[in-house]
């Protein structure tokens, strides 16, 4: 029989509601009412939902609040120190974060931590680890629940504005990242952590068994990318949730938004020294963390060469460490859209435009190669070109996407555009131009390739460039094999087909070609707890952040057996 009751918080104005059914505790969490403790039960289920995405329509209160936050940042330069414990530290190595669409605007002034400061941060973190790890998971989860509520409410506009100006995102791209996804990461990971405590081993007559989900012994290095504010918060926040201490190296080009997220965590009750905020030169950071005996893990999102470098350094230093470090990484992809002759043309066109060009193709999951049957190509081509004419690249509310992140990205993409213009196998059918006078602007570009093995069909570009190979419609099985073997990556991919037999054939042929696989939908847009994200091969270690298993990655479980009946006999019965 189900029972329900309410529990009064210390503040009598706040009430938490519970349902108890079949030995399971269902916890309904009210915002800012999180100081609750409970013992491990048979089953604990914490109910949370995905954060609603706001519309920011003209005249809406959220648009007015965001516009004010954007106006407040105009022409201003925020000063961002390294933070070790409660100490704000400035070194002599000063850097600036520039706005991608207006590189004359220095949004943030910050400094690089040197080797000495990084080692100081490591030792301070390790000293704080034991007390933090011994805190009940419910206490640690409260920090993330509260941080999510703050980002959902009073800090939403500020973090969105810093993401838009600092990382060149449109309002919708900032909203689904720096608000919705970050909030979801915090809430769902806290939920999964609390529920993990209820996963306990069996008892036997005369003894009880308990699984303790400890943090890792040492520190975690979190290396964050520029393209998602949410990823930075997750890379640092989730290991901390599980009782770990973290050195967070934010991206130089996401500094302002990352610092805002760090401050929200501290304001939500995260103690000093649990997450150290340490911008740093990449090689200096990598060399320092991998040479420390206290390294317990690396949580990474970025390029394949950088991840390989870190992995090799860990391997070379194995004799230095107290433990074998956990190494988790997500490294991008060369994501595909496969189109069968039975596909819905309009879905293909609109899905591909969004996947390839939203945020200037700077999503790890963005579609950058497309395979289209010759029978549908005239329709699909015309549909793409019709929408392409309407795409606006700029920095106002009507913009579909803005500038790419920085001068290095601009130069890399320009090389690919120059390659497309000079190669006899490639034909630019839309776009192809770029300009960096004011910002790092690149036109959305569509390229037709006569060679499915051409480099532009295999290598990651990370920009608004879509390559298309047109194949004879009856050769689709060969094309599926081609997709699986053309690129070293295996992150995301999409199959557009209404023929169920083809859908099944494609699923088998592409089983290992993508960690996130879509049927009649675009290759982007994964949602925390709905489509946990990650891929294998060169795309990374496929740890699926956003799913229930991710928190376990950052624990070192201990099993405790307590025997309640004294052992009196050393002989076994068969011995006589």
Buried (B, 14 or more C-beta within 10 A) or exposed (E): EEEEEEEEBEEEEBEBEBBBEEEEBBBEBEEBBBBBEBEBBEBBBBEBEBBEEBEBEEEEEBBEBBBEBBEEBEEEBBEBBBBBBEBEBEBEBEBBBBBBBBBEBBBBBBBBBBBEBBBBBBBBBBEBBEEBBEEBBBBBBBBBBBBBBBBBEEBBBBBBBBBBBBBBBBBBBBBBBBBBBBBBBBBBBBBBBBBBBBEBEEEEEEEBEEBBBBBBBBBBBBBBBBBBBBBBBBBBBBBBBBBBBBBBBBBBBBBBBBBBBBBBBBEBBBBBBBBBBBBBBBEBBBBBBBBBEBBBBBBBBBBBEBBEBBBEBBEEBEEEBEBEBBBBBBBBBBBBBBBBBBBBBEBBBBBBBBBBBBBBBBBBBBBBBBBBBEEBBEBBBEBBEEBBEEBEBBBEEEBBBBBBBBEEBBEBBBEBBEBBEEBEBBBBBBBBEBEBEEBBBBBBBBBBBEEBEBBBBBBBBBBBBBBBBBBEBEEBEEBBEBBBEBBBBBBBBBBBBEBEEBBEBBEEBBEEBBBBBBEBBBBBBBBBBEBBBBBBBBBBBBBBBBBBEBBBBBBBEEEEEEEEEEEEEEEEEEEE
